[in-house]
Amino acid sequence: MSKLLYNAEVVTGEPGSRPIKGGWVLIDGERIAAVGKGTPPQADEAFDMAGDLLMPGMIDTHVHFRDPGLTQKADIASESAAALAGGVTSFIDMPNTVPPTVTVEAWEAKMKRAAEVSLANYAFYIGATNSNLDSELLRADYSQIPGVKLFLGSSTGNLLVDDDSALARLFSEVKVPIAVHAEDNARIAMHARMAREIFGDEPVPMEFHPVIRDARACVDASLAAIEMARKGGARLHLLHLSTAAETRLLRADKPDWLTAETCIQYLTFSDADYEQLGARIKCNPAIKSSTDRTALRKALKDGVIDVVASDHAPHLLSEKQGDALSAPSGMPNMQFQLPLLLDLFKPAEVARFAASRPAEIFGIEGRGVLRPGAFADVVRVGRRSHEISDSDSMSRCAWTPAAGLTTGHVVEATYVNGTLAYEHGRGVLPVKAAKPLTFNHNLKK
């Protein structure tokens, strides 16, 4: 059946496009048939959007859904429901699960699980190790895999790659995006030892987290990754930029094979928030100063940073205990990132760095824009005030670091492949329209 969404402000996500006031989107089955303004065409069903925003569904290219092995925190079913409530229609999940996704077999198991339970379109990175290049990475099918995740800083699952010869081969032989967590592990370890010496048996205050994982740790590792990619001819995607120094680095030299991401927490919070929020905003890399936050916002507006992702990493609140050294890092960010972004940026900017640009970088076919022929992944956003609370969270962990913040935007409805899958007030609907994402890594980046 065809669906007409009319009387909307349509933000297509197309480069250079302006919002279409009084616009409409015609959906035929799974795909968009037409986008226009003025008198709408006939359709089997028609829905008045009451002047709300219609945008491409967000493509969150950095999530940790904890499935398999850590499902007391979250799983693909619970977190894909939270995705829909946040206007996220597609996600790319990271490999640091239990077991880690560092083999084709483990990747296939995740795909099978997602096909059974995911409510949003899905894909999964395969992770690099010191020894899996020949056995796994070079035989993987990258038409269904977005790229290779590389940890240059320690992480869950012992995925740190620190063998120089393995790194050199990885950057010269892998021809899809290499997404890098870039922090200098030795520098962080040195600062952690110093903090323990200073505080002895006393807890290390959470305010020391960005001192232990400081800007230099990020910049040094990013520079090393850029140099390895330059020498090897690789496509490098730097993850979760958190510092002004990294934005200056990219402004000085950003070749077309280099792209970068920041995350909603670095755009929302600063180190001044540790005193009140404590471990709720502890993540890696650490949230840093308001100066860093301002620089990251500007770099996004200027296109120096390409994409925003959530780094959605749920922990139960009962697990988020401890000090700057012992409390686990990570927070559930995905459900509220779109309203928070729309409070900071113009809708066309948000559509660019949260939908169309991720699709371009990873060659995600048929998604990220509202245009005829594309899959009908659409989010409706209302302009009204809402105070976020933990009780709003649809994640299994049932809390959000954004609790207490008031936004001027609310996700009213989310369509996945042309099917209404979430509606505010009704929640996730009993439908399943999700598909695996497909990738054409030869698309222009």
C-alpha positions as CSV (number, residue, x, y, z in Angstrom):
1,M,0.0,0.0,0.0
2,S,1.1,3.6,-0.6
3,K,1.4,6.1,2.2
4,L,1.4,9.9,2.0
5,L,3.0,11.9,4.7
6,Y,1.9,15.5,4.0
7,N,1.9,19.0,5.6
8,A,5.4,18.6,6.8
9,E,8.8,20.4,6.8
10,V,10.7,17.9,4.8
11,V,14.5,17.7,5.3
12,T,15.8,15.4,2.5
13,G,19.4,15.1,3.6
14,E,20.5,15.9,0.0
15,P,23.7,18.0,-0.2
16,G,22.9,21.7,-0.3
17,S,19.2,21.2,-0.1
18,R,16.9,23.4,2.0
19,P,13.9,22.2,4.1
20,I,10.7,21.9,2.1
21,K,7.9,23.7,4.0
22,G,4.5,22.4,3.2
23,G,6.2,19.3,1.8
24,W,5.2,15.7,1.4
25,V,6.7,12.3,1.1
26,L,5.0,9.5,-0.9
27,I,5.9,6.0,0.2
28,D,5.2,3.0,-2.0
29,G,5.9,-0.3,-0.2
30,E,9.4,-0.2,1.2
31,R,10.7,2.8,-0.8
32,I,10.1,6.4,-1.4
33,A,8.1,7.1,-4.6
34,A,8.2,10.9,-4.6
35,V,9.1,14.0,-2.5
36,G,7.5,17.3,-3.2
37,K,5.7,20.5,-2.2
38,G,2.2,21.8,-2.6
39,T,-0.7,19.7,-3.8
40,P,0.1,16.1,-2.8
41,P,-0.6,13.0,-5.0
42,Q,-3.2,10.4,-4.2
43,A,-2.3,7.5,-1.9
44,D,-4.0,4.5,-0.3
45,E,-3.4,6.2,3.1
46,A,-2.7,9.8,4.0
47,F,-1.3,11.2,7.2
48,D,-1.2,14.9,8.2
49,M,2.2,15.7,9.8
50,A,0.8,18.9,11.3
51,G,3.9,20.9,10.2
52,D,6.4,18.6,12.0
53,L,9.8,17.8,10.6
54,L,10.3,14.8,8.3
55,M,13.9,13.6,8.1
56,P,15.9,10.7,7.0
57,G,16.2,8.0,9.7
58,M,19.4,8.3,11.6
59,I,22.2,5.9,10.8
60,D,24.1,5.3,14.1
61,T,27.5,4.0,13.0
62,H,28.8,3.3,16.5
63,V,26.8,1.3,19.1
64,H,27.5,-1.5,21.6
65,F,24.4,-3.6,22.0
66,R,26.1,-6.1,24.3
67,D,24.8,-9.1,22.4
68,P,26.2,-11.8,22.8
69,G,27.6,-12.4,26.3
70,L,26.7,-9.2,28.1
71,T,22.9,-9.3,27.7
72,Q,22.2,-8.5,31.4
73,K,23.0,-4.9,30.2
74,A,21.3,-4.9,26.8
75,D,20.7,-7.0,23.7
76,I,19.8,-6.4,20.1
77,A,16.1,-6.6,20.7
78,S,16.0,-4.1,23.6
79,E,18.4,-1.6,22.1
80,S,16.9,-1.7,18.6
81,A,13.6,-0.7,20.3
82,A,15.4,2.2,21.9
83,A,16.8,3.1,18.5
84,L,13.4,3.4,17.0
85,A,12.3,5.7,19.9
86,G,15.2,7.9,19.0
87,G,14.6,8.1,15.3
88,V,17.5,5.7,14.5
89,T,16.5,3.4,11.7
90,S,19.9,1.8,11.1
91,F,22.8,0.9,13.4
92,I,26.3,-0.5,13.1
93,D,27.4,-2.5,16.2
94,M,30.9,-2.9,17.5
95,P,32.8,-6.1,18.0
96,N,33.7,-6.0,21.7
97,T,31.1,-8.5,22.9
98,V,31.7,-11.9,24.5
99,P,33.0,-13.6,22.5
100,P,34.4,-10.7,20.5
101,T,33.4,-10.4,16.8
102,V,36.8,-11.2,15.4
103,T,35.9,-14.2,13.2
104,V,33.6,-14.6,10.3
105,E,31.7,-17.2,12.3
106,A,31.1,-14.8,15.2
107,W,29.9,-12.1,12.7
108,E,27.5,-14.6,11.1
109,A,26.1,-15.5,14.5
110,K,25.3,-11.9,15.2
111,M,23.7,-11.5,11.8
112,K,21.5,-14.5,12.5
113,R,20.5,-13.1,15.8
114,A,19.7,-9.7,14.4
115,A,17.6,-11.2,11.6
116,E,15.5,-12.8,14.3
117,V,15.0,-9.9,16.7
118,S,16.3,-6.5,15.4
119,L,13.6,-3.8,14.9
120,A,16.0,-1.5,13.1
121,N,18.2,-2.1,10.1
122,Y,21.5,-3.7,11.2
123,A,25.2,-4.3,10.4
124,F,28.2,-5.4,12.4
125,Y,31.9,-4.5,12.3
126,I,34.5,-7.3,12.4
127,G,37.3,-6.6,14.8
128,A,41.0,-6.7,14.2
129,T,43.4,-8.6,16.5
130,N,47.1,-9.1,16.3
131,S,46.7,-12.4,14.4
132,N,43.4,-12.5,12.5
133,L,44.2,-10.7,9.2
134,D,44.8,-13.8,7.0
135,S,42.3,-16.1,8.7
136,E,39.4,-13.7,9.0
137,L,39.7,-10.1,7.8
138,L,40.9,-10.9,4.3
139,R,38.2,-13.5,3.6
140,A,35.2,-11.6,5.0
141,D,32.4,-10.5,2.7
142,Y,32.4,-6.7,2.9
143,S,29.2,-6.3,0.9
144,Q,27.6,-6.9,4.3
145,I,30.3,-5.6,6.6
146,P,30.9,-1.9,7.0
147,G,34.6,-2.1,7.9
148,V,37.2,-3.2,10.4
149,K,37.2,-2.0,14.0
150,L,40.7,-1.4,15.4
151,F,41.4,-0.6,19.0
152,L,44.6,1.4,19.6
153,G,43.4,1.8,23.2
154,S,42.4,-1.0,25.6
155,S,38.8,-2.2,25.6
156,T,36.4,-4.9,26.6
157,G,37.4,-8.2,25.1
158,N,41.2,-7.8,24.9
159,L,41.0,-6.3,21.4
160,L,44.0,-4.0,21.7
161,V,46.2,-4.4,18.6
162,D,49.8,-3.4,19.4
163,D,51.9,-5.5,17.1
164,D,53.7,-3.2,14.6
165,S,53.9,-5.7,11.8
166,A,50.2,-6.6,12.2
167,L,49.3,-3.0,12.1
168,A,51.4,-2.3,9.0
169,R,49.8,-5.2,7.1
170,L,46.3,-4.2,8.3
171,F,46.6,-0.7,6.9
172,S,48.1,-1.8,3.6
173,E,45.9,-4.8,2.8
174,V,42.4,-4.0,4.1
175,K,40.6,-1.8,1.5
176,V,37.5,-0.9,3.5
177,P,37.1,1.7,6.2
178,I,39.3,1.0,9.3
179,A,37.5,2.5,12.2
180,V,39.9,3.4,15.0
181,H,39.6,3.9,18.7
182,A,42.7,6.1,19.0
183,E,44.1,6.6,22.5
184,D,47.6,6.1,23.7
185,N,47.4,3.2,26.0
186,A,50.9,3.6,27.5
187,R,50.2,7.3,28.4
188,I,46.8,6.4,30.0
189,A,48.4,3.6,32.0
190,M,51.1,6.0,33.2
191,H,48.5,8.5,34.4
192,A,46.5,5.8,36.1
193,R,49.6,4.7,38.1
194,M,50.2,8.4,39.1
195,A,46.6,8.8,40.2
196,R,46.8,5.7,42.4
197,E,50.0,6.9,43.9
198,I,48.5,10.3,44.7
199,F,45.3,9.0,46.2
200,G,46.5,5.8,47.7
201,D,43.6,3.8,49.1
202,E,41.2,6.7,48.6
203,P,38.8,6.8,45.6
204,V,40.2,8.7,42.6
205,P,37.6,11.5,42.0
206,M,35.7,11.2,38.8
207,E,37.0,14.7,37.7
208,F,40.4,13.0,37.2
209,H,39.0,10.8,34.4
210,P,39.8,13.4,31.7
211,V,43.2,14.0,33.3
212,I,44.1,10.3,33.1
213,R,42.7,10.0,29.6
214,D,43.9,13.4,28.5
215,A,43.9,15.2,25.1
216,R,47.5,14.2,24.4
217,A,46.6,10.5,24.6
218,C,44.0,11.1,21.9
219,V,46.1,13.3,19.7
220,D,49.2,11.1,19.8
221,A,47.2,8.0,18.9
222,S,45.3,9.8,16.1
223,L,48.5,11.0,14.6
224,A,49.9,7.5,14.7
225,A,46.8,6.1,13.0
226,I,46.9,8.8,10.3
227,E,50.5,8.1,9.6
228,M,49.9,4.3,9.3
229,A,47.0,4.9,7.0
230,R,49.0,7.3,4.9
231,K,51.9,4.8,4.5
232,G,49.5,1.9,3.8
233,G,47.0,3.6,1.5
234,A,44.1,2.8,3.8
235,R,40.8,4.4,4.4
236,L,40.8,5.7,8.0
237,H,37.7,6.6,10.1
238,L,38.7,8.2,13.4
239,L,36.1,7.4,16.1
240,H,34.7,9.6,18.9
241,L,36.8,12.7,18.7
242,S,36.7,14.5,22.0
243,T,39.2,17.3,21.9
244,A,39.8,20.7,20.3
245,A,43.3,19.6,19.4
246,E,42.0,16.8,17.2
247,T,39.8,19.3,15.3
248,R,42.9,21.5,14.7
249,L,44.8,18.5,13.4
250,L,42.0,17.7,10.9
251,R,41.8,21.4,9.8
252,A,45.5,21.4,9.1
253,D,45.4,18.2,7.0
254,K,42.4,16.1,6.1
255,P,42.9,14.1,2.9
256,D,39.9,12.4,1.2
257,W,40.8,9.0,2.7
258,L,40.4,10.3,6.2
259,T,37.0,10.8,7.9
260,A,36.0,11.4,11.5
261,E,33.3,11.0,14.1
262,T,32.3,12.7,17.3
263,C,29.6,11.6,19.7
264,I,26.6,13.3,21.3
265,Q,28.1,13.2,24.8
266,Y,31.1,15.4,23.7
267,L,28.6,17.9,22.3
268,T,26.4,18.0,25.3
269,F,28.5,17.7,28.5
270,S,31.8,19.0,29.8
271,D,34.2,18.3,32.6
272,A,32.1,20.7,34.8
273,D,29.4,18.0,34.8
274,Y,31.4,15.3,36.5
275,E,30.7,16.7,40.0
276,Q,27.0,16.2,39.5
277,L,26.8,13.2,37.2
278,G,29.8,11.2,38.2
279,A,30.1,7.8,36.5
280,R,27.0,8.5,34.5
281,I,29.1,10.4,32.0
282,K,32.3,8.3,32.3
283,C,33.2,7.1,28.9
284,N,36.3,6.5,26.8
285,P,37.7,8.8,25.5
286,A,36.8,11.0,28.4
287,I,34.5,14.0,28.2
288,K,36.7,17.0,28.4
289,S,36.4,20.8,28.7
290,S,33.8,23.3,27.5
291,T,36.5,24.6,25.1
292,D,36.8,21.2,23.6
293,R,33.0,21.0,23.3
294,T,32.7,24.3,21.5
295,A,35.5,23.3,19.1
296,L,33.8,20.0,18.3
297,R,30.4,21.7,17.6
298,K,32.1,24.1,15.2
299,A,34.1,21.4,13.5
300,L,30.8,19.6,12.8
301,K,29.1,22.7,11.4
302,D,32.1,23.3,9.2
303,G,32.3,19.7,7.9
304,V,35.7,19.0,9.5
305,I,34.1,16.3,11.5
306,D,31.9,14.1,9.2
307,V,29.5,12.3,11.4
308,V,27.9,12.1,14.9
309,A,27.2,8.7,16.5
310,S,26.1,7.7,20.0
311,D,28.7,5.3,21.1
312,H,25.7,3.8,22.9
313,A,27.2,1.5,25.5
314,P,24.7,0.4,28.2
315,H,25.6,-0.6,31.7
316,L,23.2,-1.2,34.5
317,L,23.2,1.6,37.1
318,S,24.2,-0.9,39.7
319,E,27.3,-1.6,37.6
320,K,28.2,2.1,37.2
321,Q,29.8,2.3,40.6
322,G,33.4,3.1,41.6
323,D,35.9,5.9,41.1
324,A,37.7,7.3,38.0
325,L,39.7,4.2,37.7
326,S,37.3,1.4,38.6
327,A,33.8,2.5,37.4
328,P,33.0,1.0,33.9
329,S,33.1,3.4,31.0
330,G,30.1,3.8,28.7
331,M,26.6,5.1,28.7
332,P,23.3,4.7,26.9
333,N,23.1,7.7,24.5
334,M,21.2,6.6,21.4
335,Q,17.5,7.3,22.2
336,F,17.9,11.0,22.9
337,Q,20.7,12.1,20.6
338,L,18.4,13.3,17.8
339,P,16.4,15.8,20.0
340,L,19.6,17.0,21.6
341,L,21.3,17.5,18.2
342,L,18.3,19.4,16.9
343,D,18.6,21.8,19.9
344,L,22.2,22.5,18.8
345,F,22.1,22.4,15.0
346,K,19.8,23.2,12.0
347,P,17.8,20.2,10.8
348,A,19.6,20.1,7.5
349,E,22.9,19.9,9.3
350,V,21.7,17.1,11.5
351,A,20.4,15.2,8.5
352,R,23.9,15.5,6.9
353,F,26.1,14.3,9.7
354,A,23.6,11.8,11.2
355,A,22.2,10.2,8.0
356,S,23.5,11.2,4.6
357,R,27.2,11.5,5.4
358,P,27.4,8.1,7.3
359,A,25.7,6.5,4.2
360,E,28.3,8.1,1.9
361,I,31.4,7.1,4.0
362,F,30.4,3.5,4.4
363,G,28.7,3.1,1.0
364,I,25.3,2.2,2.6
365,E,23.1,1.6,-0.3
366,G,19.7,3.3,-0.6
367,R,19.7,5.0,2.8
368,G,20.4,8.3,4.5
369,V,18.3,10.6,2.2
370,L,14.7,11.1,1.3
371,R,14.7,10.7,-2.4
372,P,12.7,8.6,-4.9
373,G,14.0,5.1,-5.0
374,A,15.6,5.2,-1.5
375,F,14.3,3.0,1.3
376,A,11.6,4.8,3.2
377,D,13.5,5.2,6.5
378,V,11.8,8.3,7.9
379,V,11.6,10.0,11.2
380,R,8.9,12.5,12.3
381,V,10.1,15.1,14.8
382,G,7.8,17.5,16.7
383,R,8.9,20.8,18.0
384,R,7.7,20.8,21.6
385,S,9.3,20.8,25.0
386,H,10.1,17.6,26.8
387,E,12.1,17.0,30.0
388,I,14.0,13.8,29.6
389,S,13.9,11.3,32.5
390,D,15.3,7.9,33.3
391,S,11.7,6.5,33.0
392,D,11.7,7.5,29.3
393,S,14.6,5.1,28.5
394,M,13.7,2.1,26.5
395,S,17.2,0.6,26.9
396,R,17.4,-2.5,29.1
397,C,19.7,-0.5,31.4
398,A,16.7,1.9,32.1
399,W,18.6,5.2,32.5
400,T,20.1,8.0,30.5
401,P,22.8,10.5,31.2
402,A,20.5,13.1,29.6
403,A,18.0,12.8,32.5
404,G,17.0,16.2,33.7
405,L,17.8,18.0,30.4
406,T,14.9,19.7,28.6
407,T,14.8,19.5,24.8
408,G,12.7,21.4,22.3
409,H,12.2,18.3,20.1
410,V,10.4,15.0,20.4
411,V,10.6,11.9,18.1
412,E,6.9,11.4,17.2
413,A,7.2,8.5,14.8
414,T,9.7,6.3,13.0
415,Y,9.2,4.4,9.7
416,V,11.5,1.5,8.8
417,N,11.5,0.5,5.2
418,G,8.1,2.2,4.8
419,T,6.5,0.6,7.9
420,L,5.4,2.6,10.9
421,A,7.5,1.0,13.6
422,Y,7.4,3.5,16.5
423,E,4.9,6.1,17.5
424,H,5.1,8.4,20.5
425,G,2.5,7.4,23.1
426,R,2.1,3.9,21.6
427,G,5.8,2.9,21.7
428,V,7.3,0.3,19.5
429,L,4.6,-1.3,17.3
430,P,4.2,-5.1,16.8
431,V,5.8,-5.1,13.3
432,K,9.2,-6.1,12.0
433,A,10.4,-4.4,8.9
434,A,14.2,-4.3,9.5
435,K,16.7,-5.5,6.9
436,P,20.5,-6.1,6.9
437,L,22.4,-3.1,5.6
438,T,24.4,-3.6,2.4
439,F,27.6,-1.7,1.5
440,N,29.2,-0.6,-1.8
441,H,32.7,0.4,-0.7
442,N,33.4,1.8,-4.1
443,L,30.9,4.6,-3.8
444,K,32.4,8.1,-3.7
445,K,33.2,9.0,-0.1
